[in-house]
């Protein structure tokens, strides 16, 4: 009798969870472009049509966009995995990954990014699967990298040992020897040195959106936020409002239900509400929780609050009087604080007054 009761309870629980499980599985169809045969077949198989403009995850709410090419490196992670969602949070949108490779084909097997595909003990060499990431199509391509083991890792004694000319970062992306790159998710400056990735903490001041960016919403949970900007008003993600509600109640359905200079936005757990727009000194309107840079002062940013008032914040610059060596003090147009532009920023971190005084990468 007790076993029967447990079985009935499990079945009842699964019935409750079934809609939520189906929704999560339905998002898998978003890896295909809307309107394609693959997308339609996936929807038919899952018996649902996902809202690919609102992918809900612990990292936020994002849209799958074909034009979100700046985030195509996220395709290196399993689709909709925690790593994939965290990567999307850096860009404010997720890429369409159905056309991107997921590893290297070697010996009729698919090896994932960063994995060892072959080992040659007699020469103390391994072949690793790397992803060559570019800013233009094809954005991600497989690249098998030779990696020579150090003498302490090598059991045999080859006649000669070659130097490593490539590195693979923790995600499996390929970098040439001497390359430097900044990981905004961890505030780290990385450098490829003879096959190994050297890492240093180097937090850089977070830039505000440019004056010409349009309507910008602050997104992302990395070292610096990403701004999703566009010509039209957009509501922030429903979980961005710090509001606790007892019950769900829609006060509006769309903007036409609100007064002039108001917008209708969804508040997580509460329902849709009308929020007042903010008017800046130039006479331009901004939506709730939009952030913009002051046109006259790059150190000043403004944010539109829920009640239509504007909150302003000033960025305080660090005191960086000491030249770390072979550096020029520079401030790019639109940035607030001057910093040292060094020929070797990685080495300059040791002698700078503060790591944030040095540009993570040499400016063009």
Buried (B, 14 or more C-beta within 10 A) or exposed (E): EEEEEEEEEEEEEEEEEEEEEEBEBBBBBBBBBBEEEEBBEBBEEBEBBBEBEBBBBEBBBBBBBEEBBBBBBBBBBEBBEEBBBBBBBBBBBBBBBBBBBBBBEBEEEBBBBBBEBBEBEEBBBBBBBBBBBEEEEEBBBBBBBBBBBEEEEBEEEBEEBEEBBBBBBEBBBBBEBEBBBBBBBBBBBBBBBBBEBEBBEBBBBBBBBBBEBBBBBBBBEBBBBBBBBEEEBBBBBBEBBEEEEEEEEEEBEEBEEBEEEBBBBBBBBBBBBBBBBBBBEEEEBBBBBBBBBBEEEBBBBBBBEBEBEBEEEEBEBBEBEEBBBEBEEEEEEEBBBBBBBBEBBBBBBEEBBBBBBBBBBEEE
